[in-house]
Amino acid sequence: MEGIMKQVDEISAKLTEPSVLPFTVAGGAVVAAIVGYSGWRFATGAREGELSAAQKAVAKKITSAMASGKRIHVRRVRQAEAGACAATVAKALVGDDSALPAMCPKGASSADVESRGTWLYSCMLAALAPSSTGAIVLRGDESSEPGAASPAAVVAVLPPGAAFPTTEFVCQGGWAYIARLTGWDRRLRFPGLGETLAAHRRRLTARFASGVYYVTVAAQAGASDAADKPLGALRATLAPVLAQADAEGKATYAETTSVNVADAYKALGFVEVEESRYAVFGVEYRLFVRAPHTGGVPAFSVSLDTLASL
């Protein structure tokens, strides 16, 4: 204890030296500004309110469905449930996803990657869940009781016209991603990854003038050893969104580094539109588009060659 206190005293003395003090004050002011702004946004940011047209339409299409002999009950995720849902997502992706480990510090254990992933997806889902964002965030549970702690599957989808709430994500804790997710040695990977994926998404969805439904999060508990591949609970949870996309005649776009999630997308009628998968920071992403279906038949033809050449 005496050694620790001595180190604290030494650091304090250095921070108050005339040559260092201006930088200390400036750094403190920046931190105070970030914390203050985050608190203001937390108090005035995204909240529950009137559902958007897409949210209402999807809610009407939510029904329970059978998946591998189990009935999956689908419902909206509330902001308070973000942590439990994030734990399901992170646990599912550890061992089945190459992006999450690539964004964590080198040599991180599976438990560490899962912990950091839970934090990341908790911030994301907390930002997306309020109805005012326009996002559709759903969970599939094997129990019909609303108090179930861990969902069997989680999906988050941005309808046409809705954008990822970056400011809300930052204020939900995303500002701390260097300390909580990447570490200093990989500090630019998360924002760089987002920008790169956005560029590919714009290119591949440019032909759909009316916009697309964009699947931002998709995971199923126990995905790595699930016996019901391709992931029945995930498919049941995503089904109401795809039904609404079909009703509107709109395509759905998704991207993943998970082999199991990719198989689930294919089972739902998605077409992989990148034959040669591109690498982002050494991570291979697979990009998918699903044409709207009418009566089980695609409303228009989706050509792999045509989409890949956009």
Residue, then its C-alpha position, 0 to 999 in steps of 0.5 A: m500500500e505504501g508503494i502505491m501511495k508513493q507512486v500516486d504522490e509522484i504522479s501528482a507532483k509531476l502533474t502539477e509541475p509548471s511545464v506539465l500543468p497546462f496540459t493537465v488542465a487542458g486534458g481535464a477540461v476535455v474529459a469534463a466536456i465529454v462527461g458533461y456532454s454525455g450526461w446532457r445527451f443521456a438526459t435529452g437523447a433518444r427515448e421511447g415514444e411513438l413507434s415509426a411506421a416500420q416499427k409498427a408494421v413489424a410489431k404486427k407481424i411478430t408471432s411465435a414460431m417453431a425452430s428445431g422443435k422449440r417455440i421461439h417468442v419474438r418481441r421488441v428489446r427495451q433499452a434496459e435489456a441491452g446488457a442481457c442481449a449484448a451478452t448473448v451476442a458476444k458469447a455467440l460470436v466468440g469462436d465463430d467471428s473473426a472481427l471481434p478478436a481482431m479489434c481486441p488487444k493482441g493475445a486477449s483470451s476468449a473470456d476477455v474478448e467476450s467481456r469486451g464484446t459484451w460492452l461493445y454490443s451493450c453500447m450499440l443496442a442501448a443506442l438503437a433500442p429506443s423507438s425514436t431511433g427508428a431502429i428495429v431491435l428484436r429478441g427471440d426467447e424460448s420462454s414466453e415470460p417477458g422477464a427471461a434474462s438471456p434471449a436465444a437470439v438477437v437482431a437489430v435492423l435499420p429500416p430505409g431512412a434510419a441511420f445508426p445513432t452514432t451520437e447516442f452510441v458515444c453517449q451510451g459509453g462508446w467514447a471509452y472504446i479505446a479503453r474498453l474494446t481495442g486498446w491503444d495498439r488497435r485504436l483506429r480499427f473500430p471507426g476505420l472498420g465502420e467507414t470501410l463497411a459503409a462504403h461497400r454498403r453504399r456501393l452494393t445497395a446503390r441500385f435500390a433507390s427506395g432504400v434497404y433494410y440493413v441488418t446491423v446485429a444478428a446472433q444466436a446463443g450457442a451458435s458455435d455448437a448449435a444443433d439446429k444449424p442454420l440457426g433456427a432461433l435467429r431465423a425466427t427472430l429476423a422473420p418479421v422484419l423480412a416479412q415487412a421488407d417483402a410487404e414493402g417490396k424492399a431488399t435487405y442487406a447484411e454483412t457478417t464474419s460468422v460462418n453460422v450466421a452466413d448459413a442462416y442468411k442463405a437459408l432465409g433467401f439472402v445471396e452472397v454478393e461478394e464472390s471474392r471476400y475483401a479483407v478489413f484489417g485482416v478480417e474477411y467480411r461476407l456481404f449479402v442481399r436478399a430480394p423481396h419475396t412475394g408468395g415465396v418467390p423473389a419479386f425481382s431477379v437478383s444476379l450475383d454477377t450484377l450486384a458484385s459488379l456495382 
